[in-house]
């Protein structure tokens, strides 16, 4: 199983060609996203609606919804939330400041014991126990 970071979904929506090669390399794998990715994507959609108008928003929403339907969406659980809180505190003590969204994605990947995370922000996931497939 492979967990996909939010920025990958955004890059798919933007048509980034290097992702096609990466996904083809792992075509036999099962791909998932954290429910927090849906939140992050909809924050962006709301922002785009305010900046570029309703027509642009509706077009982008259809694209985002179509893309996310291709992934299993892993819900946030009480266990994931507790572990994310512990991880955030641990990282803060070490002087590392990561957004809760990335911590939730990383903890979700650890709980699922995924093989890899696809991301273009390798640094955000170096504190987690999964292989990072950076395509940037």
C-alpha positions in Angstrom: 0.0 0.0 0.0 1.1 3.5 -0.8 -0.1 6.7 0.9 -0.2 9.8 -1.3 0.5 13.3 0.0 -1.8 16.2 -0.8 0.7 17.9 -3.0 0.6 14.8 -5.3 -3.1 15.2 -5.8 -2.6 18.9 -6.6 0.1 18.0 -9.1 -2.1 15.3 -10.7 -4.8 18.0 -11.1 -2.3 20.3 -12.7 -1.2 17.5 -15.1 2.4 17.1 -13.9 3.8 14.4 -16.3 6.5 13.0 -14.0 3.8 11.5 -11.8 2.5 9.2 -14.6 5.9 7.5 -14.6 6.0 7.1 -10.8 2.5 5.7 -10.7 3.2 3.3 -13.5 6.3 2.0 -11.6 4.0 1.0 -8.8 1.0 0.0 -10.8 0.4 -3.2 -8.8 0.2 -1.3 -5.5 -2.9 -0.1 -3.7 -3.0 3.7 -3.3 -4.7 5.6 -0.5 -5.0 9.1 0.9 -5.7 10.4 4.4 -9.0 12.1 5.0 -7.0 15.2 6.0 -6.0 15.4 2.3 -9.7 16.0 1.5 -9.7 18.9 4.0 -6.6 20.4 2.5 -7.9 20.1 -1.1 -11.2 21.8 -0.1 -9.3 24.6 1.6 -7.6 25.3 -1.7 -10.9 25.0 -3.6 -12.5 27.6 -1.2 -9.5 29.9 -1.7 -9.8 29.6 -5.5 -13.5 30.3 -5.4 -12.8 33.6 -3.6 -9.9 34.5 -5.9 -11.0 33.2 -9.3 -14.8 32.9 -9.1 -17.5 30.3 -8.9 -17.0 29.0 -12.4 -13.4 28.2 -11.9 -14.2 26.7 -8.5 -16.8 24.3 -9.9 -14.5 23.2 -12.7 -11.6 22.5 -10.2 -14.0 20.8 -7.8 -15.1 18.3 -10.4 -11.4 17.5 -11.2 -10.5 17.1 -7.6 -13.5 14.9 -6.9 -12.7 12.7 -9.9 -9.1 12.3 -8.9 -9.8 11.6 -5.2 -12.3 8.9 -6.2 -9.4 6.9 -7.5 -7.9 6.5 -4.0 -9.1 4.8 -0.9 -9.7 7.5 1.7 -8.4 6.5 5.1 -10.6 8.1 7.9 -9.1 9.8 10.9 -9.5 7.7 14.0 -9.1 8.4 17.6 -5.9 6.3 17.6 -4.4 8.3 14.7 -5.3 11.6 16.4 -3.7 10.5 19.7 -0.5 9.3 17.9 -0.4 12.5 15.9 -0.6 14.6 19.0 2.3 12.6 20.6 4.3 12.9 17.4 3.8 16.7 17.3 5.0 17.0 20.9 8.0 14.8 20.2 9.0 16.7 17.1 8.6 20.1 18.9 11.0 18.9 21.6 13.4 18.1 18.9 13.1 21.5 17.4 11.1 20.3 14.3 7.9 22.2 13.4 5.6 20.2 11.1 2.1 21.1 10.2 -0.5 18.9 11.8 -1.8 17.9 8.4 1.6 16.4 7.5 1.8 14.7 10.8 -1.7 13.2 10.4 -0.7 11.9 6.9 2.6 10.5 8.3 0.9 8.8 11.3 -1.8 7.4 9.0 0.9 5.9 6.8 2.7 4.4 9.8 -0.6 2.9 11.2 -1.3 1.3 7.9 2.3 0.1 7.6 2.4 1.5 4.0 5.4 0.7 1.8 5.9 4.2 0.6 4.6 7.8 0.7 4.5 9.7 -2.6 5.4 13.4 -1.9 7.4 16.3 -3.3 8.1 17.5 0.3 10.5 14.8 1.4 11.6 16.8 4.4 8.1 16.7 5.9 8.1 12.9 6.2 11.7 12.1 7.2 10.6 11.6 10.8 8.2 8.8 9.9 8.9 5.1 9.3 8.1 4.7 5.7 10.0 4.9 2.4 9.7 8.3 0.7 9.2 8.5 -3.0 10.1 12.1 -3.9 9.4 13.0 -7.5 10.4 16.7 -7.5 
